[in-house]
Amino acid sequence: MPKAFKPSVITANALLEGDVVYLGTRDWVRDLDDAEILTDEAVADIRMLEASAQSDLVVGVYLAEVDISGGTPKPSHFREAFRATGPSNYPHGKQEIL
């Protein structure tokens, strides 16, 4: 039996800066709250094809599951939470605003 599709976002890394980015409804955004939440697998497949074709802007495009039970998307996996704040053992960059 196939695994049920869960709410997801499309994520990648910005080609020039290396920042974690998410596909919004119109363009790539840096905040998970601004990402397009995909709840339909067929739509997600189409958006993945569109996102993957933007190799001049991003690398490493993939779907990441999110938890939307609280009204705003939250990473479902520790890897995505780690990517959202960036690796560090001291506050800087994105971690300063958290």
Secondary structure, DSSP 8 states (H G I E B T S, - for coil): -------EEEEEEETTT--EEEE-SSSEESSGGGS--B--HHHHHHHHHHHHT-TTTEEEEEEEEEE-TTSS-EESSHHHHHHHH-S-SS--GGGGG-
